Amino acid sequence: MQYHRRSVIAAGLSGLAMSVAYPGMAWASAATDKRFVFILQRGAADGLATIAPTGDPDYLPARGDLAQEALTGNKLDSFFTLHPAMVESAKLYREKQARFLHALASGYRERSHFDAQNVMESGAMQPYGRDDGWMNRLLSLLPAESAKAMAIAPAVPLILRGPVPASSYEKSRAKGPDGDLMQRVAMLYAEDPALSSLWQDALAADAMANMQQGQMRGGAAIGSMAAGLMSGLAGARVLMLETNGWDTHSRQKGRLGNQLKQADALIAALRDGLGENWNNTLVLVATEFGRTVAFNGTGGTDHGTGSAAMLFGGALKNGGTVQADWPGLAPANLLDNRDLRPTMRFEAMVTGALSDHYGIEPGQMKKTLFPDFV
Amino acid sequence: MTIAKAIAMNRFGLGHRPDYGSSDRQQAWLLDQLIRFDPSPQVVAAQPSRQAIASAFQSYRMDAKQFRNMRKNKAGTEDQIAMLEAQRKESRKSLQNIHMEAVDARLTVALNSDTDFAERLVHFWSNHFAISVEKPPVVALSGNYEFRAIRPHIMGKFSDLLFAAVQHPAMLLFLDQAQSVGPSSPMAKRISQRRGKQFGLNENLAREILELHTLGVRTGYDQSDVTELARALTGWTIAGFQGGPAQRRLAESAKTGDTVFIDAVHEPGQRRIMDKTYGAEGADQVKAILSDLAVHPATARHVAMKLARHFVSDKPPEKLVNRLEDDFLSTGGDLPSLYRTLVEAPEAWPTPWNGAQAKFKSPWEWLVSSLRALNVRDLPTNMKTAQLLRQLGQPVWKPGSPAGYADETATWAGSAALMRRVELAERIARRSADRIDARALAPQILPGVLANNTVEAVARAESPSQGLSLLLVSPEFLRR
């Protein structure tokens, strides 16, 4: 069976004229209440298990046990099935607040996590091609109110590094230091520009996070904390968070199920925590590359190429759809005889989704976020 | 040359101690450490053997299995099930304890050593050949890995270190090598005929050897080199650590926890890697390949770059990297020669001290140097090393990725991470404040590099404890 579901957006950015993809859209300056969250799955999440192409006749033979498990998930359409652990995501999909994209990849074609993440975060054409990240460049397009950016991480990750200030936050387990010491530290750093700016960020984030502390755990706790950091007038409007543990070389079944359950809970907690603001929010979940179509000898999958991405949010356009120009999993259709062949570029997908979200003309969005992209 | 002393102590060493050598020939003092280094100090020697760790892991597996079976088959009374569950938890805890005690041992050595340049090298190599306890079977083996595979080899050839690291059970388990089976090996054929069950390759270790341990990424190898190396590696597994088909083929002499090579699991045939054909069969095949990788020019470049980055700056001077590279190539990867080149490199000894351009200490380096500055020899029992480092963002032996922890300022200089350091400085300073005057300590731990701003902040502190806290988080002390 041939599956063709190339969407407006995928089509528009695959080279067709932009006017086809965006008929008569007015390009206003971005509204101030929009929010954007990027969740990076570090370690190459298996898109073929997350959004399983159960309608592809070559999927079952390649995946055995894991494909059987996939069949028990929520059917998205006649071809794709969502992993059974992603219960809340399935609900969002039915409410047209989720859209899935498949067979996509950045321009990177090797299989190193670190290089692939570098490309995905910097938006460069090759590893270490740029020192700044595309989320930071996005900030330059937004009015100051919408450009308050933060990463939930010990330090600002590459994706948010660049000329526009962004901060990072990580929840402390210990009780904070006393106020007097904090002030003296500020004075101690006065003549050290790098340290004094880090310290200002640390103080601000601490104050904000203390306002919203939940009792939840795992993915739900992170989602709720993220919502807290985005609340109120001073809250972040652009947020990046990273999840680890997706590198499933062996015994993938149980490990991936748990990872996806946590991711699902994170998104649900973000939705609940944002309340009304969910309607202004776009969430993008993506990973640096996919995994091999076939199982390896140890119940896992090795590094591959094409993968899947997920969009969520009350502000989402074209929800309730899976978009893919499906290349097929027959051995002859695979990349290097092993990987899902990408037919959609990650950079194009980001450009399209963010143009829609912020109402910024796609050409300008593309030029700013991915200046090296041709 | 007071700045030289600060550099010897902080950049090459792990920080000041009151009894630190007072020689004014700093380079000679550092090089002498390479000779005096003790690969197996008492606290390390006292750690459990690989066999003991493997048995502990086996009994945990047995307890867990028994518990699972009984619960599934509802075979016992509630009391019996509860007892088995308690037993399983207990044996899991004993694995955790082996890890925690190893972390404590690592810290104890770092705090007490007077060959701290060599200790820093141990930490460097352990991170280069990173394992991560995020995988449960690695937890109890983590300390043994650094103590037995890294420590004894840091003064040898790079190839010694490579062999020892990639053949240690912790690495074989972390990168899934232990279960990898040659698809055409005698064992895979027999089992798939009999049971229709598939066994096969896992290329994780092969890829990371090429990308991270030897040649470095983007140095000319391709997917077929990875697959070929994965085939060559089949056969290496661990006696009695996990189940699996290979276990019945073990020689009787194999001790539980030993790395063994099992011919029946090895993929037969010759291998072609980096345009060279390797005909030797069995264990010799992969040894020949690793020996070549260990002295490859790309490996020389990769190692030179990492060492220069660690000791000099995030973007080390090209000339220094070239010298290290030449040195590696001409000596066949003799590690002490590289260390000598580094110590003698003028680039590593800037005058005046380059302040904001200096290396930003990693959490481990910062914690160790803070405790050494306060002459703490052992962490009090109510402060767990492993926990402190988790809070600081660098849990020991848990980088979460085979690339290890990054060695650049951008990784560690985060606002949240800085807040953790201030919090912890306050906690550890409070314990030493009645013995140590921060005003007197400051010029000793930061000779020649102490800034007026810090001197004043310490002097104006409202309490001795606050003065010490400020010293430990001062811009100069955060860097090396």
Interface residues (C-beta under 8 A of the other chain):
Chain A: R42 G43 E110 R111 S112 H113 F114 D115 P127 A153 P154 A155 V156 L158 R161 S167 S168 Y169 E170 S172 R173 A174 K175 G176 P177 D178 D180 L181 M182 R184 V185 M187 L188 Y189 A190 E191 D192 P193 A194 L195 L198 W199 Q200 D201 A202 A205 D206 N244 G245 D247 H249 S250 F295 N296 G297 T298 G300 D302 H303 D336
Chain B: E134 L175 D176 Q179 S180 V181 P183 A188 Q198 F199 G200 L201 N202 E203 N204 R207 E211 V217 R218 Q223 V226 A356 Q391 G393 G400 S401 A403 A410 T411 W412 A413 G414 S415 A416 A417 L418 M419 R420 V422 E423 L424 E426 R427 A451 N453 T454 A457 A461 E462 Q466 S469 L470 V473 S474 P475 L478
